[in-house]
Amino acid sequence: MEFRRLGRSGLSVSEIAYGNWLTHGSQIDEDQAQACIKAALDAGITTFDTADVYANTLAESVLGRGLAGQRRESLEICTKVFWPTGPGGPNDRGLGRKHIIESCHASLKRLQTDHIDLYQAHRFDPTVPLEETMSAFADLVRQGKVLYIGVSEWNAEEITRGAALARELRIPFVSNQPQYNMLWRVIEAQVVPASEREGLSQIVWSPIAQGVLTGKYKPGQPPPAGSRATDERGSQFVQRFLRDEVLERVARLEPLAAQAGLTLAQLAVAWVLQNPNVASAIVGASRPEQVHENVKAAGVKLDADLLTEIDSVLLGVVEDDPRLTARAG
């Protein structure tokens, strides 16, 4: 495993992070989930990403049980706050002070830890003053319950505003978590430059485009049974990639991956890691062997000619409109 610093902070994260968005507490049973967590640990992954909303809090609990007994200092545990949890009361969502503080305390209990390494605003909340949001995060940092602050799917202007407040409050604002892969590049034009300027790194989700960049979806054929495209919770994110035009281009990437000695999934994960502003790529798994395959992308260097060939194959099907950042998921 290789490691990278998160933004301009002193925190290092593993190039491959393990995430449990649609799997733990929902798609797979407890034994499978624990086997995947063990596989991630065995592979040298130290960074684990979850959120309170995943499986309506169950995913955090599964991860907490999976990491119990591990040396806490050797792990980076990341979770998020914003989306509704609980019965859906008026303060059960968003980035108001009450929801942030109460959600943090609940996440700490479920994760069986006394601190969260990276606490992330899961989306931007235009209904709450940003000063209130950042001051609540600052209080959690000063209390030692949170070490670093990050965000997810914020646009360039929102990142810039948040960074300015973080400097005033003297708290470490270090990361953004966007969707990013060969097919979805909306962060490149504005979010990445703003993040570089403000000292943030990207921790990217969906590096294999919800499984599309594994090659398992074939043009003109129905999605495989049990795949992300057949799961109502995940299908909304993968549908945008399931056009025959896209799938035909993905199939043309397979010989390029083979020439590089990689599977198509490994090529996809390695591709996002070529961006120097990306600190880590989040991979999920329903089977331990998926973890073992994906970690082989760590440390891989793709040459310039290969990157050019990939761009040529995907010309015309890549989405790079920065205005889509807020609608990424």
C-alpha positions in Angstrom: 0.0 0.0 0.0 1.1 3.5 -0.7 0.1 6.6 1.3 -0.5 10.3 0.5 -0.9 13.4 2.6 -4.4 14.8 2.8 -4.2 18.4 1.5 -1.6 20.5 3.3 -2.3 18.7 6.5 -0.1 16.3 8.4 -2.6 13.4 8.0 -1.6 10.5 5.7 -4.2 8.3 4.2 -3.9 5.0 2.2 -4.2 5.5 -1.6 -7.0 2.9 -1.5 -9.7 3.5 1.1 -12.4 1.1 2.0 -16.0 2.4 1.9 -19.2 0.7 2.9 -21.9 2.8 1.2 -24.3 0.3 -0.4 -23.0 -2.9 1.1 -22.8 -3.0 4.9 -26.1 -3.3 6.7 -28.0 -3.7 3.5 -26.7 -5.7 0.4 -24.5 -8.2 2.3 -24.8 -10.0 5.6 -22.6 -9.4 8.6 -20.2 -12.2 8.0 -19.5 -11.1 4.5 -19.0 -7.5 5.6 -16.6 -8.5 8.3 -14.7 -10.7 5.8 -14.3 -7.6 3.5 -13.1 -5.4 6.3 -10.6 -8.0 7.3 -9.4 -8.3 3.7 -9.0 -4.5 3.6 -6.9 -4.5 6.8 -4.8 -7.5 5.5 -4.2 -5.6 2.3 -2.7 -2.6 4.1 -5.7 -0.3 3.9 -5.8 2.1 6.8 -8.5 4.5 5.7 -12.1 3.6 6.2 -15.0 5.7 4.9 -18.6 5.6 5.9 -21.6 7.9 6.7 -24.4 8.0 9.3 -27.0 7.8 6.5 -25.6 4.6 5.0 -28.2 1.9 5.7 -29.7 4.4 8.0 -26.8 4.2 10.5 -26.3 0.4 10.3 -23.2 0.8 8.1 -21.4 2.7 10.8 -22.2 0.0 13.3 -21.0 -2.7 11.1 -17.7 -0.9 10.5 -17.3 -0.2 14.2 -17.6 -3.9 15.0 -15.2 -4.7 12.2 -12.5 -2.4 13.4 -12.9 -3.1 17.1 -9.7 -4.4 18.6 -7.5 -2.8 15.9 -4.8 -0.4 17.0 -6.7 2.9 16.8 -3.6 5.0 16.0 -3.1 2.9 12.8 -6.5 3.8 11.3 -8.1 6.8 9.7 -11.8 6.6 10.3 -13.9 8.9 8.2 -17.7 9.5 8.4 -20.2 12.2 7.2 -23.2 14.2 8.3 -26.0 15.9 6.4 -28.7 13.5 5.1 -31.7 12.5 7.3 -31.3 9.8 9.9 -33.7 8.6 12.5 -37.5 9.3 12.2 -37.1 12.3 10.0 -37.8 15.2 12.4 -37.2 18.8 11.5 -33.6 18.7 12.9 -32.7 15.2 11.7 -30.9 16.5 8.6 -28.7 19.3 7.3 -25.7 21.2 8.7 -27.3 23.1 11.6 -25.4 23.1 14.8 -27.9 20.8 16.6 -27.8 18.1 13.9 -24.0 18.2 13.5 -23.3 17.9 17.2 -25.9 15.2 17.9 -24.9 13.3 14.8 -21.2 13.3 15.7 -22.0 11.9 19.2 -24.1 9.1 17.7 -21.5 8.3 15.1 -18.8 8.0 17.8 -20.9 5.4 19.6 -21.7 3.4 16.5 -18.0 3.4 15.4 -16.9 2.5 18.9 -14.3 5.2 19.0 -13.6 8.4 21.0 -12.7 10.4 17.9 -13.3 10.7 14.2 -10.3 11.3 12.1 -12.1 13.0 9.3 -15.6 14.4 9.7 -17.2 15.4 6.5 -20.2 17.6 5.5 -22.0 15.2 3.1 -23.4 18.0 1.0 -23.5 21.8 1.2 -26.5 23.2 3.1 -27.7 26.5 1.6 -30.5 26.7 4.3 -28.0 27.2 7.2 -25.4 30.0 7.6 -22.0 28.6 6.7 -20.7 30.4 9.8 -22.9 28.2 12.0 -21.9 25.0 10.3 -18.1 25.7 10.5 -18.3 26.9 14.1 -20.0 23.6 15.1 -17.3 21.7 13.4 -14.7 23.9 15.1 -16.2 23.1 18.5 -15.9 19.3 17.8 -12.3 19.8 16.8 -11.4 21.7 19.9 -13.2 19.0 22.0 -10.9 16.4 20.4 -13.9 14.5 19.0 -12.9 15.3 15.5 -9.4 15.7 14.2 -9.9 17.0 10.6 -12.8 18.5 8.7 -13.8 17.7 5.1 -16.7 18.0 2.7 -18.4 16.0 0.0 -19.6 17.2 -3.4 -19.1 20.9 -2.6 -18.4 23.2 -5.6 -15.5 25.5 -6.0 -17.2 28.5 -4.6 -18.5 26.6 -1.6 -15.0 25.1 -0.9 -13.4 28.6 -1.1 -16.0 30.1 1.4 -15.5 27.1 3.8 -11.7 27.4 3.6 -11.8 31.1 4.5 -13.9 30.4 7.6 -11.7 27.4 8.6 -8.7 29.7 8.5 -10.5 32.2 10.8 -11.5 29.5 13.2 -8.0 27.8 12.9 -9.3 24.4 12.2 -7.9 21.9 9.6 -10.1 21.9 6.5 -8.4 19.3 4.4 -10.6 17.3 1.9 -13.4 17.1 -0.6 -15.1 13.8 -1.5 -16.5 13.9 -5.0 -17.5 11.4 -7.6 -14.6 11.1 -10.0 -13.7 8.5 -12.7 -12.7 8.2 -16.3 -16.3 9.0 -17.4 -17.2 11.6 -14.8 -14.6 14.4 -14.6 -16.7 17.4 -13.5 -14.3 18.3 -10.7 -11.3 19.0 -13.0 -12.1 22.5 -14.3 -13.0 24.3 -11.1 -13.1 22.1 -7.9 -9.6 20.7 -8.2 -8.0 24.2 -8.8 -9.9 25.6 -5.9 -8.9 22.7 -3.7 -5.3 23.0 -4.6 -5.4 26.7 -3.8 -7.0 26.2 -0.5 -5.0 23.1 0.6 -7.6 20.4 0.1 -7.2 16.9 -1.5 -9.8 14.8 -3.1 -10.9 11.5 -1.6 -12.9 10.2 -4.6 -15.9 7.9 -4.7 -17.0 5.7 -7.6 -13.6 5.4 -9.3 -15.0 2.4 -11.3 -18.3 4.3 -12.1 -20.5 2.1 -10.1 -19.0 -1.0 -11.7 -19.3 0.2 -15.3 -15.5 0.4 -15.6 -15.1 -3.3 -14.7 -16.6 -4.2 -18.1 -19.4 -6.3 -16.6 -22.1 -4.3 -18.3 -22.4 -5.1 -22.0 -24.0 -3.0 -24.7 -27.4 -4.4 -25.8 -27.6 -6.7 -22.9 -29.6 -6.5 -19.6 -27.5 -5.8 -16.5 -26.2 -8.9 -14.7 -28.5 -10.1 -11.9 -27.5 -8.7 -8.5 -25.4 -5.9 -10.0 -25.6 -2.3 -8.9 -27.9 -1.5 -11.8 -30.5 -3.8 -10.4 -30.4 -2.4 -6.9 -32.9 0.4 -6.4 -30.6 2.2 -4.0 -27.7 2.3 -6.4 -29.3 2.2 -9.8 -29.9 6.0 -9.9 -26.2 6.6 -9.8 -25.2 4.0 -12.5 -28.0 4.7 -15.0 -26.2 7.7 -16.5 -23.4 5.4 -17.6 -25.5 2.5 -19.1 -25.9 3.9 -22.6 -24.6 1.6 -25.3 -22.4 4.3 -26.7 -20.6 4.5 -23.3 -20.4 0.7 -22.8 -19.0 0.2 -26.3 -16.2 2.7 -25.4 -15.5 0.9 -22.1 -15.1 -2.4 -23.9 -12.4 -0.7 -26.0 -10.4 0.1 -22.9 -10.0 -3.6 -22.0 -7.0 -4.2 -24.4 -5.3 -1.0 -23.0 -5.7 -2.4 -19.5 -4.3 -5.8 -20.6 -1.3 -4.0 -22.2 -0.6 -2.3 -18.8 -0.8 -5.7 -17.0 -4.0 -4.6 -15.2 -7.6 -5.6 -15.1 -10.1 -2.9 -16.3 -11.1 -2.2 -12.7 -7.4 -1.8 -11.6 -6.9 0.6 -14.6 -9.9 2.7 -13.5 -8.7 3.0 -9.9 -5.1 3.7 -11.0 -6.4 6.4 -13.4 -7.9 8.5 -10.7 -4.8 8.2 -8.6 -2.8 9.8 -11.5 -4.4 13.1 -10.5 -2.0 14.7 -8.0 -4.9 16.3 -6.1 -6.4 12.9 -5.4 -5.2 11.5 -2.1 -7.3 8.3 -2.0 -9.8 6.3 -4.1 -12.7 4.7 -2.2 -13.5 1.1 -3.2 -16.4 -1.0 -1.9 -16.7 -4.7 -2.0 -19.2 -7.5 -1.4 -16.5 -10.1 -1.6 -12.9 -10.1 -0.2 -11.4 -10.9 -3.6 -12.7 -7.6 -4.9 -10.7 -5.8 -2.2 -7.6 -7.8 -3.1 -8.0 -6.9 -6.8 -8.6 -3.2 -6.3 -5.6 -2.7 -4.0 -3.3 -3.7 -6.8 -3.9 -0.2 -8.3 -2.0 1.4 -5.4 1.4 2.7 -6.5 0.7 2.1 -10.3 2.1 4.8 -12.6 0.4 5.1 -16.0 2.5 6.5 -18.8 1.5 9.6 -20.7 0.9 7.6 -23.9 -1.6 5.3 -22.2 -3.5 8.3 -20.6 -3.7 9.9 -24.1 -5.1 6.6 -25.6 -7.7 6.4 -22.8 -8.8 10.0 -23.6 -9.0 9.2 -27.2 -11.2 6.1 -26.7 -13.6 8.0 -24.4 -13.8 11.2 -26.5 -17.4 12.3 -26.6 -18.7 10.3 -23.7 -16.9 12.0 -20.8 -18.9 14.3 -18.6 -16.9 17.3 -17.5 -19.4 20.1 -17.0 -18.5 21.7 -13.6 -22.1 22.8 -13.2 -23.0 19.1 -12.5 -20.9 19.0 -9.3 -23.9 19.7 -7.0 -25.9 17.0 -8.8 -23.3 14.3 -8.7 -25.2 12.1 -6.3 
